[in-house]
């Protein structure tokens, strides 16, 4: 038996909005853009907040310059290009795009100067970033007048340090009593070892039964079209996966034959069990799926 989670649109708290936290400007569209499109279609006004979307320093490291060059980005307008890509993608998905002021890992001093470091352990000097992330998020939500219904964060497949930090932020929000879901990081989940790492991360951090979100072909096409907006990133992201549209379809079709599925897993809380957490969110209904 599995469990599905559905919306009760009659609930008077419909002003609450689902908030998707992205490490970088493309991560939500890549990983769960179909879900965002579905929520928007239902009138739930999803929000995408890029956590590491701030200004780079005036002087870039050699590693940061290499990352720009690899993607055909100019050092002086890379952020403007990325933000415009994000706006275009969010428009196609029906979401509101926002971002925090913290910079991407490649811009944070000399902590991450190689792929091995970028996809390795969080630098010891960066644990204070969790406090900064939480404060910046709270401030942005208050300023924008957004009341989160729930959050979604990456599982951290691929081990990018920014993805790890945003998952840790999700765990902190969960410890504060918020409902926080985790999405599987695309494209990393399709790369060799990705499924094994997804299973290990779900086992470690989440309830085992996922929220299985069935998409229509139109929802998936919106995800694909949104991903195409990130023109500066496509050649790098899909260099080992082939055609972007086909790779996204493979990811959506691999869960259940004949259906297009995206999955979210509920982060565990040390305070409440899974059933208690759902009971405290009145417009999320839990029912058995036969």
N, C-alpha and C positions, 0 to 999 in steps of 0.2 A: 504494500500500500504506500502511496506517496501522498503528498499534501499539496494543494494548490491554494493560492492566496488571491482573493478577488476584492475589488473595490465595491463599497456600498455608496453609490453616488447620492443617496438620499440623506446622508449624514450632514447635519448643519455645519460641521467643521470642514466643509469642502474648500474653505479658503486656505487650508494648509497645503503646502506645495512640496513635492518630492525634490530633493536637492542632491544632485550628482556631483561628487567631488573628483576632479581630474587632476592628476599630477601635472600634466602638460596640456597644451591646447587641443590635441587631437584624441586624447585617450578615451573619452566617453563616446564620441562618435564611432571610434574604432571598435570598442568593446561591447557597447550596449545601445547603440544608436537606434535600433529598432524598438527597443523598450521605451526610449525617450519619445519617439514618434507616436507610439501607441498611447502613451500617457497624455501627450499633447492633443491627440485626436479625441480623447475622452474629456477634454476640458480641464485637466489637472495642472496646467501651466508649469511644467518642469523647469528647473533651474540648473544650469551647469556652471560650476565655479572652478576655475583653474587655480590650483593652490600655488604653483610655482610659475606665475605669469608676470613677474615684476621686471623692472628695468635691469639690463646688464650693466656691469661697471664700465667706466670710461675706457679703461685699459683691459683688453681681453687677453686671456692666457692663450698659449699656442694651441692647446687642446680645443678651446672654444672656437678659435679662428678656423681650425681644421673642420670642426663640426659644421660651421657656416659654409665653408667652401664645398664640403661634400654635398650639401643640399642646395648649392647655388644661391646662397643668401649673402647679401651685402652686410658687412659688419655694422654699418650705421643705421640700417632700417630693418634688420631682421625681426625685431619685436613688432614693428608696425605691420609687417607682412603676416606674421603669425596671428596677430589679433584680427586682422581682416579676414584671414582664412577661418578663424573661429566664428566670427560674426556670420559669415556666409553659411557655414555648416549648421550653426544653431538655428538660423532662419529656416533652412530646409527641414530641420527636425521639429520645429515649433517650440524651441526652448529659449529661455532668456540667458544670454552669456554674461558672466561676471568673472572677475579675477582678483586675486590677492596680490600684494606688492612684493612678495618674496621671490627672489630670482631662482631660475633653473640651476640644478647642481653644477652644470658646466661653467656657470658664472660665479660660483661661491668660492673665491680664492683659489688656493692650490690643493683643496681637499680631494678633488676628483680630476685627475690628469691623464687617465687612460680608461679604456673600456673595462679593464679588470677592476679598477677602483669604482667606476660608475655603476657596475653591476655586481658589486661586492658588499662589504659591510658598511654600515653607516659610520661616518667618521666620528670619533669620540667627541670632538668639539661641537657636533651638530645636534646633540640631544636637546639642547635648549630651543631648537627650532620648533619642537612640539608645542611649547608654551606660546611662541610667536604665532604659529599657525592657528592655534585655538583662539588666541586673542584677536587676530586679524579676521578670522571667520566670524566670530561673534560680533565684531564691530561692523563688518560688511552687512550681515543679515539685519542687524538693528537699523543701520542707515537705510537699507533698501526696503525695510518694512516686510521682510520675508519671514513667515513662520513655517519652519520645516515640518512636513508630515513625517518624513523619514529621510535618512541619508543613504547614499550608495558610494562605496569606496572600492579601490582595486584590491584584489587578493594579494597582489605582489608577485605574480608569475613573471619570471624573467629576472627578478631580484634587483631591478633598477632601484637605486637608493631613494629616489623621490617617490616611487610607488610604495616602497616600504614605509616611508614616513607618513604618507597619506593613510595607509592602512592603520598605522599606529594612532593617527589622529582619530580614525573611526573607532578604534578600540577605546580610546579615551572618551569619546562621545557616548559610546555604548555604556561605559562604566558610570556615566552621568545619568543614565536612564533613557537615553535616546534609542530609537530603533534604527539600526544600521545594517544595511545589506552590503555584500561584497560581490563585485562582478569579476568575471575571468578576463584577465588582461590579454587583449588581442593586439598584435599578432603572436605574442610569446607562447600562447597556449597551443598554437599549431606547429611550433618549432620542435625539433627533437627534444624529448624530455619534458615538454610542456604539460602534457596530460598527467604525468607522474608527479610533477611539482604541484599542479592544481589539486590533485588528490591529497597530497601531503599537507598543503596549506589549509584546505577545507577541514581535514581531520584535526589539525592543530588549533584552528581559530574559530571554526564555524559549526553551526548545526548541520547535520549530514544531509537532511532532506532539502533540496533546493526549491526555490520558487521557479517553476517552469513557465516561462512566458511565451505563449504561442503567438507567432507573428503572422500577418498576412504577407503575401508577396509584395504588396505596396509598402508595408512598413520596412521590409528588408531593402527594397529599392531606395527608400529614403535614407537608410543607413549608408548604402553604397554611394548614393549621390553626395551625401554629407562628407564622407571620407574623401571623395574626389576633390572637394574644396581645398584640401591641404596639399596643394600642388608642390610645395617645397619639400614635402616629406615622402611622397609616394615612392620614388625610386629607391630610397633607403629602406622604408618599411617593408616593401614587397619584393626586395631583391632576391629572396630565397623562396618566395611563395607564388610567383607568377602573376597572372592577371588579378588585379585587386577584387573585381566583382566575383570572380570564380572562387577566390580564396575566402571571401566573406560568406558566400553560399555554402562552401564546404564546412565552415565553422558552424553555421546555423543548422545544417542538415545532419551533423554527425551525432546529435543527441538522441533523436527519435526518428525513425525512418518515416518518410513521407510528410514530415512536418518541419517548420522553421522555428527553432527554439533559441531563446536566450535565457540564461540562468542567473539567478541571484541567490546567494547563501546568507543566512542571518548570522551576523557575528555573535559569538557567545558573550554572555554577561556572567560575571562572577556573583552577581546579586540575584538575578532572576533566571529561572529556567525558560526554555523556549516557549512553552504554552502560556506562561504568565506574561511574557513580553507581548505576545500577540493579543492577549486579552486586554491589555492596556492601550491598544490602538483600535478604537471602536469601529473605524471604517475599513479595517482589514479583517476579512472573514476567512476562517480556516475551515476547510471541509475535505473529506476523503475523496480521492479520485479513484474510480473503479476501472 
